[in-house]
Amino acid sequence: MNVQIRTVHFDADTKLIDHVNSKIEKLQTFHDKIISAEVYLKLDNLSQNIRDKVAEIKIHVPKHSYFVKHQSKTFEQSFDLAFDSLVNQVKRQKEKQILTQR
């Protein structure tokens, strides 16, 4: 699986990158044919004093792709919320595939 992590308006430290990589690798347990994953970590509302942290995850599998986006006060929390939502999407899609194959 090809994993790309992009940061917008800041430089990520190794702790954050390691956190993202370890979680993304766990996606293989939910879907074994993931082609690639793209993670965008952004600072939002730059013009104001409030800076929300946004995490976007897009994964590509054969004939389908998934996209989630969450924002909160920390990148770890934003990424974890987006990851949980992505796992739910993947599980639901796999269940539909299993039901249609019967």
C-alpha positions as CSV (number, residue, x, y, z in Angstrom):
1,M,0.0,0.0,0.0
2,N,1.3,3.4,-1.0
3,V,0.9,6.0,1.8
4,Q,1.3,9.7,1.3
5,I,1.1,12.2,4.2
6,R,0.8,15.8,3.3
7,T,0.8,18.8,5.7
8,V,-0.6,22.2,4.8
9,H,0.5,25.4,6.6
10,F,2.8,23.6,9.1
11,D,5.6,21.0,9.4
12,A,4.6,17.8,11.2
13,D,6.9,16.3,13.9
14,T,7.9,12.6,13.8
15,K,5.6,11.7,16.6
16,L,2.5,12.8,14.5
17,I,3.8,11.1,11.4
18,D,4.5,7.8,13.3
19,H,1.0,8.0,14.8
20,V,-0.6,8.4,11.3
21,N,1.5,5.6,9.8
22,S,0.7,3.1,12.5
23,K,-3.0,3.7,12.2
24,I,-3.0,3.6,8.4
25,E,-1.2,0.2,8.5
26,K,-4.1,-1.1,10.6
27,L,-6.4,-0.5,7.7
28,Q,-5.0,-3.6,6.1
29,T,-6.9,-5.7,8.7
30,F,-10.3,-4.3,7.5
31,H,-9.6,-4.4,3.7
32,D,-6.9,-6.4,2.1
33,K,-6.9,-4.8,-1.3
34,I,-6.1,-1.2,-0.4
35,I,-4.0,0.4,-3.3
36,S,-3.1,3.7,-1.7
37,A,-3.9,6.1,1.1
38,E,-3.6,9.9,1.2
39,V,-3.6,11.8,4.5
40,Y,-3.9,15.6,4.6
41,L,-3.3,17.4,7.8
42,K,-4.2,21.1,7.6
43,L,-4.5,24.2,9.8
44,D,-7.9,25.8,9.2
45,N,-9.1,29.4,9.8
46,L,-5.7,30.9,9.3
47,S,-7.1,34.4,9.0
48,Q,-8.6,34.3,12.5
49,N,-6.9,33.5,15.8
50,I,-8.7,30.2,16.1
51,R,-6.8,27.4,14.4
52,D,-8.7,24.2,14.0
53,K,-6.7,21.1,13.0
54,V,-8.2,19.3,10.0
55,A,-7.5,15.7,9.0
56,E,-8.6,14.3,5.7
57,I,-8.1,10.6,4.7
58,K,-8.7,9.2,1.2
59,I,-8.1,5.5,0.4
60,H,-8.4,3.8,-2.9
61,V,-9.4,0.2,-3.4
62,P,-10.3,-1.5,-6.7
63,K,-13.5,0.0,-8.0
64,H,-14.1,2.3,-5.0
65,S,-12.5,5.1,-2.9
66,Y,-13.3,6.4,0.5
67,F,-13.0,9.9,1.9
68,V,-13.4,11.3,5.4
69,K,-12.7,14.6,7.0
70,H,-12.7,15.7,10.6
71,Q,-11.6,18.7,12.6
72,S,-10.9,19.4,16.2
73,K,-8.4,21.1,18.5
74,T,-5.5,18.6,18.0
75,F,-4.3,16.7,14.9
76,E,-4.2,13.4,16.8
77,Q,-7.9,13.8,17.8
78,S,-8.9,14.9,14.3
79,F,-7.0,12.0,12.7
80,D,-8.4,9.4,15.1
81,L,-12.0,10.6,14.5
82,A,-11.5,10.5,10.8
83,F,-9.9,7.1,11.0
84,D,-12.8,5.6,13.0
85,S,-15.3,7.0,10.5
86,L,-13.2,5.5,7.7
87,V,-13.1,2.1,9.3
88,N,-16.9,2.2,9.7
89,Q,-17.3,3.0,5.9
90,V,-15.0,0.2,4.9
91,K,-16.8,-2.3,7.2
92,R,-20.2,-1.3,5.8
93,Q,-19.0,-1.6,2.2
94,K,-17.5,-5.1,2.9
95,E,-20.7,-6.2,4.5
96,K,-22.7,-5.1,1.4
97,Q,-20.3,-6.9,-0.9
98,I,-20.7,-10.1,1.1
99,L,-24.5,-9.9,1.1
100,T,-24.6,-9.2,-2.7
101,Q,-22.3,-12.2,-3.4
102,R,-24.7,-14.7,-1.7
